[in-house]
């Protein structure tokens, strides 16, 4: 077992640290918030646990003013998952989870037909995820664009039936193209800082009135590169959508890592 996997397992071995990750599932929390969630433990004790999680890559910390915000990073968990779960099993597991969520959302009652007036207010969510890649920042930045079809896909079928593309220019298209020629517009490129940062904007074809800003940062990390994504969404979206986007980006970053290191 490689060292990166060892450190993740050790971080997850402690029930207090697992509890902290549970608190971060619904969104980023300040360190003060997390201290209040752990009964009988000092702030110093909680910060020690957060440091272990951060060293394992399971938590990303951002400082805003006097507050330190902690974000759950699903990439290490996704990499462990992919190591032991085959694509065939993954497809069935994903289908069953979708069925479960759909059944629970309907609550066992028949859905009404026709127009509805939604009483759910528009809101904002932030998803943060990152991965370290053993390749130069220049190479990773190049493959982010040129290899989009080889890292941004859901499964092997979609990899060939609806390849993705991200055009390397401001105003460039971020989309998937189907075999019949139809194109699914996810967003477009609004900023490029060559070798350092990319910003994407769009609705990712969400059905509700929603807009998303996705900032992808590329930073030197030792002899490799750290890629971090901050995905902000505002508007009408389901409770499960932020977690779904987090899982999607974690999956994409793990594929980008394999592509660059391979």
Secondary structure, DSSP 4 states (H G I P E B T S, - for coil): --HHHHHHHHHHTSHHHHHHHHHHTTS-EEHHHHHHHSTT--HHHHHHHHHHHHHTTSEEEEEETTEEEEEE--HHHHHHHHHHS-HHHHHHHHHHHHHHHHHHHHTTSPPPPS-----PPPEEEEEEEEEEESS-HHHHHHHHHHTHHHHS-SSHHHHHHS-EEE-SSTT-EEEEE-TTS-EEEEEEEEEEETTTEEEEEE-TT-SSSEEEEEEEEEEEETTEEEEEEEEEEEES--TTHHHHHHHHHHHHHHHHHHHHH-
